[in-house]
Amino acid sequence: MSDWIAQALDGARLGKASERVVAVLREEPRFASYASTADLAERAEVNIATVVRVAQQLGFSGWPALRVELRSRYLASLSAGEVLAEHAGSDADPVSAALAADRATLGLLERTLDQRQVRAIAAAVHAAGRTLVLGSGTFAAPGVQLSHAAGIMGYDVRLGDLGGTAVLNTLARMGPGDLLVVCDLWMLPVALRRAVEVAVQRSVEVAVITDRRESPLVESAEHVVVVPSEGVGMFPSLTAAMTVVHAVLAELARIGGPRALASVREAERLWREADLF
């Protein structure tokens, strides 16, 4: 935890009050990862304005955005069983708890999302000759939605298979003017990191949807959207990431205009002819 904080501060000198806030972030990551601004201020024995100022010194818009990063980093350090234990002890019905957690997640997303980056990803897909979308396991789900719906609108967006040689074979046929979109949540697979490295080598533009602003993939990406991802069980929630994808698709439909609409209508015509529905 302390290493990335030091990097974010980049040698900046802090006052004594700000140092106390940073000390809590480093020494009590679990507490800091769910504390309110007032809670953290009380623990560090500072005022709320100092907490906000420290968040901004670390490069965040405010405490809510920094807390997303802290919580994601803390949970990423745990195994699935440890994450489950982190959420244990509640008497709430799991279904109700899941709904409540996702409502809170969407509220947090609305407060922290950089909408310019969402529009930038849509613009990059619109401009790209070919777009490859990658994610690992269940975290490929946002890519399924993006590739399927964007494809119906006439864009060459394909979901890649992260296993074996498939991704590298695809990237070998890509270059300047193409786009790689990756969904990086919870734990970062080596294969996903390698794919981004190859994309950069081949001058392929990179966009990242992640739950950690300090993800190792961020430094290689032209476009980054940070989302909250905490669920109520042992696995992260994809609700915020899927919402971002829905927003990208809505923006694609807008900038695609009549051409995108014509592609959708042609796809529907073919579906009817093939008696698919």
N, C-alpha and C positions, 0 to 999 in steps of 0.2 A: 504494500500500500504506500509506504513512504517514498519509494523510488519514483513513482510517477508524479507524486506531489512535488518532489524536489525538481523534477524536470519541468513541470508546469510553472513553477515559480521562477525557474531559470535565473537563479541567483538574486532575485529581488529581495530587498531588505524589508522585514516586517516589524511592526511595532510590537510591544509586549502583549497587548490584548490580542492581536492577530495571531501571535505565536501560540497563545493558549488555545485558540480555536484549532489551529493546525495540529497541535499536540493531541487534542481529542480525536481528530480525524485519523491520526496515525496509531494511537494507542487503544482506541475503542471503536474499531471499524464497524462492529455489529450495531452498537448503539447509534453511531453517526448515520448508518445506512437507513434508519427509519425515523430518526428524530425530526421533530418540527424545528423551525427556526428558533422558536422560543425555548424548546428543550435544549438545543445545542448551546444557545446563549447562556442559559442557566448553568449547564455543566461546565462551560469554559469561564464562567463568571465575567461575561462581557455583555454588552447590549446587542440587540438584534441587528442594528446597523453594521456592527463589526463583522457579524457572521455573513451578511450580504456582501460586504466589502471583500472579505476573504474569498468568497465564491467567485467574485468578479476578478480578483487577482489571479485566481487559478484558471481563468479563461471562460467562465460560465456566466450566463445571463443573470443568475441569482441562485439562491439556495435550492429551489426545487430541481433545477437542471443538474446541479452538483450532486444532489441526493440520488438522482437516477443513476449517475455514474458510480457513486459509492455503493449503492445497493446491488447494481449489476456486477461490479467487481467482487463484492463480498460473496454473492451467491455463486459466481463463477469459480470461486476458490473451494467450493464444497462439492462433494459427491452427491449423486441423486438421493442416496439414503440420508445424507446430512441435510440436504435441502428439505426433505420430508420432515426430519426432526425439527428443523427450523420453524416449520409451520404447525407442529404438534401442540397439543394442549388447549386447543380451542373447542368449545362445545357447539360451535355453529354447525349447522347442516352443511355438508360439503358442497351441495349444489347451490344453495343460497350464498355460501361463502365465495364460490367461483363467480357468480353473477356480480356480487358486491365488489369483488376484487377487480373485475374487468371494467366495471363502471368507474372505479377509482383510477384505473390505469388510463382510460380514455380521457378522464378529466386532467390527469397529469400530462398526457400527450398534448392536449389542446393548449396547456399553459407553456409547454417547453418546446414544441415543434417549430423548427425553422421552415416555414412554408416555402421560402425561396428555394431551398434545396429540393423539395418535392417537385416544384415546377421545373427545376434544372434537370432532374432525372427524366422527367417526361420529355423535355426538349431534347435531351441526349438520345433517348430512344427514337424520337421522331426523326432526328438527323442521321442516326446510325444506319449503315448499310446492313449490318447484322448485329443482333444482340443475343448474347448468351447469358442465361440466368443460372446461378448456382446456389445451393444450400445443402446442408447435411441432414439426413434423416427427416424428422418432422419439420425441421427448419427449412426444408425445400418447399413447404406448402405455399408460402407467399409467391414463390417463383412459378408454381403451377398456375396460380390465378393470373399472374402477370403475363406469362407466355401464352396461355390459352386465349385470354380476352384480347390482348394486344394483337395476337395472330388473326383473330376474327376481324379486327379493324384494319388488316392489311399490312401489319408490320412484321418483319422477319425477326421474331423473338422466339428463342428456343430454350427449353429447359435442359440443362446438361446433366449427365450421369457422372457423379463425383468419383465413382470407383474406377480402378484400373487405369487404362490408357485413354479412355474415351475423351476426357476433358482436354488432355494435351493434344490429342489428334484434332479436336475441333479448334483449339486455339492456334494450332499450326496453320490453319487456313484463314486466320483472322489477322487484322493489321490496322493501320491508321484508318479512321473512319468507322471502326466497329466499336462495340460497347460490351463490357462485362459488368453485370449486376450481381452482387453477392449479398446473401443474407447471413450475417454473422451474429448468432445469439448464443449466450451461455458459454460453451467451450468451443475454441477455434480448432477445427481439424487441420492437421498438417497439409492434407491434400488441397484444402481451400486456400491456405496461405501460398502454397506452391503455384496454384493456378493464377493467383493475383500477380505473383512475381513474373511468371511467364507472360502474362498480359502486358505488364509494364515493359518488359523486354521487347515486345512486339508492337509497342506504341498503341495498344488498345486502351481506350478510355475506360476508367473504372468508377463504378458507383457502389457505395456500401450502405446497407441498412443494418444497423448494429445497435446493441444495447449498451455499448461502452464507447464513449468518445475517444478513449485512449486505446482502442483496439489496434493491434499491430497492422491491420489493413488500412487504417485511416491515412497514414502518411503516403500511401500509394494511390489514394483515391482523389479524383477531381470533385466528386459529389458524395456527401455523407449525410445521412439522416439518422439521428439517434432516437431510439424508442425505449420506453419502459417495457419490461418483459416479465415481471414477477407474477407467478401464478399462486395457487393456494396449495398445490400438492408438491410432488417431487420434480415437476418439469415446468419450464417457463411457459408463459402465456404468449400466444401468437396474435392476440387481438390487436395490439397496437401496430405490429408489423403489417398485418393484413389491412388495417385501416389506411396505412400509408400507401400500400399498393392500390387500394381502391381509389385513393386520391390521385395517384399517378395516372391511373386509367381514365379517370374523369377529365384530367387535364389533357391527356392524349386525345380523347374524343373531341375536346374543344379545339385543340390546335390542328387536329386531323381534318376537322370540318367535313365538307361534302364528300371528300375522298374516303374518309373513314366510314361515313354513313353508307356510301355505296358498297364498300367491302362487306359491311355487316349484312346488308340486304342481299348481296350475292351469296354469301355463306348461308343465309336462311333459305334462299331459293334452292340451293343444292341440297340442303337438309330435307326440304320438302320432297324434292325429286327422288331422293334416296329413301324416302319414307322412314327417316331416323326417329321421328317423334310422332 
